[in-house]
Amino acid sequence: MEIDPGNGYIITLQQIKEIGSPWLVRVHRKRIFGKKLISSDWFLSEEQARRFVKDLEADLRGDTAMNLRTRRPGWTFRRPS
C-alpha cells in the first residue's frame, strides 16, 4: 500500500512473508528520476504498523518532516494521556 501525504514524500506499507511476516514501513522522498529512501521501520503486527503510518502521515503533512531524518531508529511508543 502506498500513501502520498504530500510535501514530496511517499509512505509504503508492506508485509514480507518470506522472512517471517514482519510489516515494513518505508518513507521515500520524491526525486526527478525516481525516489530516495529516507527511513525504514519494521513491526511484528499489522496494528502497530498501521498506527505508525497514521502518526507518520500526520507528521509529514505538518511542518515536522525534517524530524524524520534526525530521529533515532524505531518507533517511540506514546502512552495515552
PENORMO-V619516 format. One record per pair of residues at least 12 apart in sequence whose C-alpha atoms are under 6 Angstrom apart, sorted by the first residue. I is the first residue (numbers start at 1). GAP is how many residues later the second one is. D is the distance in whole Angstrom. If there is no record, write none. Layout:
i: {I;I}
gap: {GAP;GAP}
d: {D;D}
This chain:
i: {1;5;5;8;8;9;9;9;10;10;11;11;12;12;13;22;22;23;23;24;24;25;25;26;26;27}
gap: {12;52;56;21;22;19;20;21;17;18;15;16;13;14;12;21;22;19;20;17;18;15;16;13;14;12}
d: {5;6;6;6;5;6;5;6;6;5;6;5;6;5;5;6;5;6;5;6;5;6;5;6;4;5}
